[in-house]
Amino acid sequence: RLAMISNVCFSCRPYFTQRLQTNYTKSKKGGTMDDVVVFFYVSIIASTFIFPFVLCIEGSYIHASFVPYSSSSYGSDVLKSSLTFAIYQFSQLKVMSSLNPLSFSVLTPVIKAFMIVACSLCFGEPLSFAILVGVG
């Protein structure tokens, strides 16, 4: 359920980003926000709104997910995952703002394929030709 809500929210992100920029422009009488400021505002707003949804939808499962981990290792894993995801998203935003749309649309699947292979190697997953082409 949470994944479905996440996908809907992700799809709405361009609309909300546009609204944020429009409201900022109206409040600053013609001022604009650069991409970095928009990224951080959207990240902060999304981080604030995600917690109530998680508690409402997944609240009964949260305690059970903490049991197999020690609190320090679980918190450390969540922090590392969050930071690396934020860095990945921020770097993608910076690249997107410096390239034309066609170049970025070609570059995006290449980056995703690289990330899949890098994660497979990092986590020790076996790689074969069938797995690399997506049928294994």
N, C-alpha and C positions, 0 to 999 in steps of 0.2 A: 504493500500500500504506500509506504513512504517513497519508494522508488517512483511510483506513478505520479505522486504529488511533486516530487523533485523534477521529473521530466516536464510536467505542466509549467512549473515555475521557471525552469530553464527556458522553455519556449516563450514565456512572457517577458523574459529579461530585456530584450530589445525595446519593448513597449515601455517598460518601467524606466529604463535608462533614458529614453527620449523624454518621458515626462519629467524626470529629474532635471535634465538639462534645460527643458522649457521653463520649469518653475524657477530654476536658478537664474536664468536669463531675465525673467520677469522681475524677480526680487532684486537683482543687481542692476536693473535698467540697462540692459544691453551687454553685460559682462558674460563671458563664456567660461566653461570649465574645460581643461585639457583632459586627455584620455586617462592620465594617471589619477587625477582627482576623481573622475567618474568611476574608475575601477575601485578605488578605496571606498567611496560612498556606497556603491552597490554592494561591495563585500560586507561592509559594516551593517547595512540595512538587512541584507539577507541573513547574516549571522544572528542578528537580533530576532528576526521572525522565525527562524528555523526551530528554536528550542521549544516554543509552545506546541508546534506541530509534532515534534518528536515525542514530547511527553504525552500528548493526547493519543497519538496513533500507536506508538511503540512502548509506552510507559510500562506495561506489564512485563515486557521482555528485557528491559534495561538492566534490572538487578541480576537476572540470570546470566547476562552476558559478562558481568563483572566477576562472577564467581571463579571461572577457571584461571584468571589472571591475578597476579599480585597488583595492587593498585599503582605501584610505581612503574612497573613495566607497561601496563595498559595505558596509563597516562602518557608515558614517554612515547609509545607507539602512536597514539592519537596525535600528540603534538608534532612528531616528525612527519606523519602523513599529512596533517593540515598545513604545515609550513611548506613542504615540498609541493603540494597541490597549489598553494597560493603563489609560489614562485613560478610554477609552470604556467598558471593562468596569466600572471602578470607579464611574463616574458612573451607569451603568445599575443597578448594585447599590444605590447610594444612592437613586435614584428608586424602584426596586422596593420598598425597605424603607419608603418613606414613602407609597406608594399602596396602595389595596386591590387584590386580584388582578384584578378585572374591568377596572379602569381601566388597570392595567399591561398586561394582555393586549391591550387596544385600542391603547394607546400604542406597543407594541413594533413592529408592522408599519409604523406611520406613521414611526417613527424610522428603520427600515431603508429605507423608500422615500426618505426625505429624504437618507440617507447615499448611496444609489445615485445620486440626481440630483446631489448635491453633488460626489461623486467624478467623475461624468461631466463636469460643468462644469470641475472642477479640472484634469482630464487632457485636456480639449479634445475629448471624444467628442461627435459630433453627436447631438442629441436630436430625435426626431420622435415623433408621437403613437403610432405602432406600437411604437417602442422603449419608450416610457413605459408602455404597457399590457402589455408583455412578449411581443409577437408579432413584433417586428422584428429 
